[in-house]
Amino acid sequence: MAASVTAEKANQIIDDQTLAEDDLIAELEKEEIPSYIREARLQSLKQQTHEFQELRKLSFGEYTLIPDEKSFLDLTTSTSVENCIVHFFHPDFRRCAIVDSHFEILCKKYFKTKFAKLNVEKSNFLITKLKIQMLPAILCFKKSLVVDRIIGFEELGNTDDFPLVILERRLARSGVIQLPEGEDPSKKSIFGAKKTIRERDNDSSEEDD
């Protein structure tokens, strides 16, 4: 999976591609790099800019409300949307509001993943089809397929005040987001031994207790 990028960084590249190219050229000039590699890097930046432009048209970088079931199907089956996370919510459920507050942050941190929500009161067919019986229900889609689901808060510490990082790492295990390298516990070591994401999650839960 490609490295994660924030909505702020993506918008900077989209809004000022010339500046982004200048920054890349300045970075490449720090070392003796063959011209063909420089050209390849610049071409890659141009392709990335185009990709970000297309994603912004689909409101990536925003936590959006899906108006109806047809729009849900359009979103989750779109070939332009590789990674998508949908929160099935009820407007009167306090725990759904907690998920909303976290997703408002995560959608800006992980620009290449689409974060959206769908009111269960307007999605009776999908609720039955997807066998959703408890809320909040978070479904993770990858290339139009449901690859994971998080139901309730049991996997998040079974508490309303779980830290954002717990949800973030849980979503990363689904492959729909990629943690920044400096924040990925699977790439950190303690006394030479790597800890798994699950082990790090457990550590964080114990620290919060």
N, C-alpha and C positions, 0 to 999 in steps of 0.2 A: 504494500500500500504506500502511496506517496505520502511525503511528510505532511503533517498538519499545518494549517495556516489560519491565522485569525481573520475575522471579517475586516478589521482595521487595515491589516497588511494587504489583503486582497484588494480592497478599495483604493489603497494608495497606488498599487500597481495599475489598476484599471484607469484611475483618474489621471495618472501622470506616467505613462509608459516611457516617455523620453527620460524622465528622471530615474526610473528604475533601470533603464538600459545604461545610463551614465554611471549609476552606482555599481552595476555589474562590471562594466568596463574598467572602472577604477579598481575594483577588487581583483580582476584578472591581471591588471598591470603590475600588481604587487609581486607577481612571480613570472618567471619565463615560461609562458604557456604557448604551445604551437598555435598558429593562426586557425587551423581547422577546428581545434577544440574551442577557441574563442567564438568562432562562428556558430558552432553547435550549441554552445551555451546561450548565445543571443537568440538563436532560432527557438530554443526551448522556452526562453522567456516570452517570446512572442506568442507561442502556442499556449503557454500558461495564461497569458493575458486574455486571449480569446476564450479560453475555458472559463475563467473567472467572470468575464462579461456575460456568458451564457448562463452561468449559475446565478448571477445577480438578477437576471431577468426573471428567474424562477423564485426570487425572494430568499435565496440562500443568505445566511447571515442574519435572518430574522426568524422569530418564533411565530408562526402564522396559524390562524384559525382556518381549518378546512370547512367550507360552508355546507357540504353535503356529501353523500356517499359516492356519487359519480366523480366528484372532484378528488376524493380519496383514491379511487381506482385510477384516475388519470395520473395522479402524483406517484403512486407506488408502482405503477407499471411503465412509467416513462423511461425511455432508454437514456435520457439525459440525467437521470437521478440514480446514481450508483448506490449511495448510502442514505437511508432515510429512517428517522425515528419518529413514531407517531404515539402521542399520548391520548388515550381514550379517557375522557374526563366527564364529570358531572359538575355543573356550576355551583352546586350547594355542598360539595364535599371538600372539607378542609384539607385533606391530604392531597387532593388534586391541585389545590392552590399552591401547596408546597412544591410539587413537581413543576408547576408553572414557573415559580420563582427561580428554580435551578436551571430550567431550560432557557429562560431569558438570558442567562449568563453563558451557558454552553453554546448556544447558537452563534454567539459572536466569537467564541474561542475556536470553534471548529467549523470554519466556513464551508468546507467541502462536504459536510453532512447536512442534510435538510432536517430541521426540527419543526414539527407541526403538531396540532392537536385537533381532536374531533369530539364533538359533544355526543355522548351516548344517547341522548334524547332524540337525536336526529339520525341515528344510525342503527335502527333495529335489525335490519338485514345483516349488517356486518357483525354486530354483536353476536348474533346467532351463528353466523358462518364461521367466525373466528373463535367461537366458544369462550367469550369473555364473560366471566361470572363475578369478578371482583374488581374493584377500583381502588387506587389508580391502576391502569393497565398500560404498560409501555411496550410497544411492539417494535422490533428492529428489523428493517428490511435491507437486503443487499441484492442488487440487481433483480428487483421485483419479488424476491422470495423472503418470507419470514424466516429469519435465522435465529431469533431469540425473542424472549418476552420476559418482562419483569412485572410481576403481579403483586400489588401491595408493597409493603415495606419490609417484609421478612428478610429478604436478602440484603437489605440496606441497614441492618442493625435493629430492625423492628422498633424503631423510635422515630418520632416526628422531626427531631432536631439532628438527624444524621448530617455530617458535613458533606459539602459538595463533592469532595474528592472521592468519597465512597461510591456515589452514583457514577462519577466520571470513570473510575476504574472498572466498575461493573459493565458499563457500556463498552469500554475498550475490549473487554473479553469477548464481546460479540463481534468485534471486527468492524463496527460501523463508525468508530472514531479511532484515531491513533494518538496516543498520548505524546506530547512533546518529549524529546529525548531526555531532557533534564528532569522530567517529572515521571518518567516511566520506571516504576519499581523493578520491572523485570530486567532492566539494564543497569540497576544499581547493585552493588555488592557490599556485604558487611563481613569483614575479616576474610575476604576472598571468596565468600559463598553468596551466590545470587539467591534472592528471595523471589518466590512467585508472587504474582499479583494478588492471589487469594491470601497468601501469608501476610502481605503488606496491608491488605484490607483489614484483616483480623487485628493486626497491630494497631491500626488507626482506631478501630472500634474500641479496643481495650483502653487506649489513651483517652478516649472521650468519656468513658464510663466514670 
